[in-house]
Amino acid sequence: MSEVPKSELSPAEHQAMLFQLEGECLDHMQLDKALGAIDRLRKRYTPNPETTLEARALFVVGYAGAGKSTLLAQYERNERMKPGAFRSDEDGDVRPVVRLQVPSSAQKRQFVSAIVGALGYKAQADVDSTAIVLEIGDLCRRMGVQVILLDEAHELTKGGGKRVEVIQEFVKSLLNQTGVQFVLAGLPGVLDLQPEEQVGRRMAPVFYLAPYDWGTEEGRVEFATLLVELEAKVGVPFVPSLLDDPVLQARMYYATKGRIGLVSKYMSAALDKVLHGELEKITPYDLGVIFDEFRPKPMPAIAPVEFDAPPVAAAVRTVPVAGNPFLVEVDEFRRMWNSWLAVGEDGSGDEETEAAPAKPDATKNDYKPRKREGQRKGTFRGPKAADGRR
């Protein structure tokens, strides 16, 4: 950490510290495996059509906050760091990896425009499907494109029925004619794009970005380890420390549902407050404020008053305790946790929400965060009840 007070750092230094912290979340077993899956898919491509393997599509599936967008951005970033991999010269652009976000509720025309636009061109209007596929294939060959990463690919399934069938056929044509590998990352609904007859031949095995599993020793240790490492990145003390307070670990798990992207979001928000001089330490109350800031709320209403009524002091902003996992007492938190278990929801709030596997009570078992270089040991325990029982 710099010796300069964090509130006096330049915007660029702020950005660099946030980037460093959020990048730490990529030191995560599942994301690392997902990067490897994309790399293996990409290696099916060779410039020589005589030796290249047929193109396939890889579906990367996860709920909101699972790290899908982070994964695709990191894969592209890794490739851009390789000397000479991306270049522009008199012979044109070379872009082995192309990443784009699928437009909201995209139909075929919007999908085509997004792909061609990501390649640096504008799609022609009123061109038949065969010509479009040939055009995209020609652009990909000229630019050396090996893999196209589609973020928010579930948007292609909105509308269902015939519309999904059209997109399925178009993706199949792209795979057949361009030789480029495709990665389609999205919410679980993206799997509607899998044509059943093609699953065995043109589709790579689906990769699921699941949350940390609180119910397993490995999952709980990995989650605790990540929190401790991110706490160190924030650079001010957590009171109590995430290393020493298993109750706080459990509260963080409840708030984020164990999803890597949401963990990053909370810790990044905490660091941002530190960098702006708002906090010199981070308490459960501060995390509760962040939780409340992220929680959707109705637009504040202003009650009309008489025009000549004397003004009063503005109300002091308070953070509601009810439903806030960082602010409620342990007994109430236990009730919230057990209600979550009973309902069986994953808490994503997405239309694609599905029942999550039952998680054990957060009050049992002893675990230790994984010891990594430079990290002191600590015991990971479930939260205590009000009477001191575990």
Secondary structure, DSSP 8 states (H G I E B T S, - for coil): --SS-GGGS-HHHHHHHHHHHHHHTT--HHHHHHHHHHHHHHTT--S-TTT-----EEEEE--TTSSHHHHHHHHHHHHHTSTTSSEEETTEEE-SEEEEE--TT--HHHHHHHHHHHTT----SS--HHHHHHHHHHHHHHHT--EEEEETGGGGGTT-HHHHHHHHHHHHHHHHHH--EEEEEESGGGGGG--GGGHHHHB---EE-----TTSHHHHHHHHHHHHHHHHHH-S-BSS-TTT-HHHHHHHHHHHTT-HHHHHHHHHHHHHHHHTTS-SSB-HHHHHHHHHHHS-----------TTS------------TT-TTTS-HHHHHHHHHHHHHHTB----STT--B------TT--EE-----TT-----EE----TTS--
